[in-house]
């Protein structure tokens, strides 16, 4: 395995130093490092962060390989600085058995761009009626720890309670897609002044907040771990803050798009902005940023949701919900959180790597950049500026809401256990490296 | 004017221009030979994804009386039933050389999408989209109101008058009504004072930002109104807890004989149709002398002539002789 010296990088934004990556491990940290045969990487001006961990990725395989595959989605992840992703369960067939989660896990191993950790469905077929075999998925080769019916809410309170209780046996967590289904029947966008004008059925924030409130109380009652997916409203933030102050074992994530975009953009009926939960108000964005800064929200999770152009290049109501996010996440976080002074780079490392790794129980990710840690890290150039061109992205789909937008900061290198998956901004194929190094 | 997607696209002068042009068009329709040569050689496509015989026939009559070639494309019995997308349909129409596309669609924003996605190059006229807007309905309602409440353009005047100070009630299912949305925008532009009257369940969240007043009390709102527009209540609302029963709705928000007596002498009664007689409007009210419901239909043709004419032929005074 090639040895790398990352020269003059700034770990978590601190003073420049060198990192020596050897045999999959950070062998040494300090100025002026060198090693025989090592490849030198000029890291001047680059911030070194532990590799990002996404708690919420839709890889679409099996079933919708026309939108994304495990291979294409994990390439996109590597390009975005990620070293681990949690692949959501709403595939076809649904990842509700040991067989499906092992298939996804194996595809991830073969692609070798990032570690793929399948999320298991909470209920059979995401139907919300009876528990899937959670224990079998936990015991499988995929070692599932995060369970979610994402796309659907576990709306039945008894079923949610049982799921929360049951996964305690293997230290699992239920990641809830908080959406009261009756309040959001046919919902198209955030319910407010603009939905009234546009004549689009509203998705009221209360439909999220009611479930978050119920679930934190349930989690407290049964002493279980709860994770709230893609928090989108200021009201949810208040409930989470209250719950954490009471000691409830709840964690939460926010997507990059909810940190930057608001519902005003829907005015043009462009389906690329259709997403669930919907884009909300500027006040919600401010509350989400504040919550991510103070740790009420633990993690940034992309909810990367690739869709084919057939499902997006149509009228709003017919369009699928979701947007891609893996390749733009870091830039959005830099613009929304770092450049606003809300988070420093250590904070970014915490919210994009350390905490999500802990929530997913991934021992090899989110580790400090110290000698002895896995060489699983990301180099970011905060000074870079780039324009989003959907046609050249690694994801197989084109439904980014940021097309044409100038982004701030760029991931230039990603290392997974000492092997570069991205170097000088270019994806590095694993099989080619086996033949003779990363070039 | 490139497209007509929302009544909000019309500024005060443009709105008056459409109304004045509609009146000129109406005058030509009193002649023995109603057909004008204005849009000869132009193609207007009526693209109807939703059943609406009334609106389609109105647009068809309008285009034909301007001598345009009319193609009717309805979702039923076409490739749309086989799953062809709006995009592919639009590309097909573009290839056939449509100069204007009149679109009725069940999805809010579909006309906007058609006009902005680059699929067609012609003018797009919104003939009703989901629960969003129905701008030509608002225009024909304004023509009707102006006729009764203001009077026609005086000979020699540069432009007709607007509806400044006229009080208009719009009563019923505002939440799901594209007619209400377009009327609120256009009537505000024309200076009218609009009050929406509905049970709270049928007013959208966010309605307080609209340029109008709201009320839950029909009886209290009726005195002093110049026009009362009743909205259709769709059958599917009955079972979704918007109101307890059809009878209770009718008692609280229906226009019946008793409420007719609360109206001022000059007040007109309007309805965009089709009516649910006995629910939002009683037969007494629908058929009374102050009802303009049939006149509205007639004004629909001249308003749509005006819209197609202004979009496709340009300025107002040439060609309508």
Boltz contact constraints between the chains, C-beta under 6 A:
constraints:
  - contact:
      token1: [A, 191]
      token2: [B, 205]
      max_distance: 6.0
  - contact:
      token1: [A, 192]
      token2: [B, 206]
      max_distance: 6.0
  - contact:
      token1: [A, 193]
      token2: [B, 206]
      max_distance: 6.0
  - contact:
      token1: [A, 193]
      token2: [B, 209]
      max_distance: 6.0
  - contact:
      token1: [A, 196]
      token2: [B, 204]
      max_distance: 6.0
  - contact:
      token1: [A, 196]
      token2: [B, 206]
      max_distance: 6.0
  - contact:
      token1: [A, 196]
      token2: [B, 207]
      max_distance: 6.0
  - contact:
      token1: [A, 199]
      token2: [B, 108]
      max_distance: 6.0
  - contact:
      token1: [A, 199]
      token2: [B, 130]
      max_distance: 6.0
  - contact:
      token1: [A, 199]
      token2: [B, 131]
      max_distance: 6.0
  - contact:
      token1: [A, 199]
      token2: [B, 132]
      max_distance: 6.0
  - contact:
      token1: [A, 200]
      token2: [B, 108]
      max_distance: 6.0
  - contact:
      token1: [A, 269]
      token2: [B, 109]
      max_distance: 6.0
  - contact:
      token1: [A, 269]
      token2: [B, 112]
      max_distance: 6.0
  - contact:
      token1: [A, 269]
      token2: [B, 113]
      max_distance: 6.0
  - contact:
      token1: [A, 313]
      token2: [B, 87]
      max_distance: 6.0
  - contact:
      token1: [A, 314]
      token2: [B, 85]
      max_distance: 6.0
  - contact:
      token1: [A, 314]
      token2: [B, 86]
      max_distance: 6.0
  - contact:
      token1: [A, 315]
      token2: [B, 86]
      max_distance: 6.0
  - contact:
      token1: [A, 315]
      token2: [B, 107]
      max_distance: 6.0
  - contact:
      token1: [A, 315]
      token2: [B, 110]
      max_distance: 6.0
  - contact:
      token1: [A, 315]
      token2: [B, 113]
      max_distance: 6.0
  - contact:
      token1: [A, 316]
      token2: [B, 109]
      max_distance: 6.0
  - contact:
      token1: [A, 317]
      token2: [B, 107]
      max_distance: 6.0
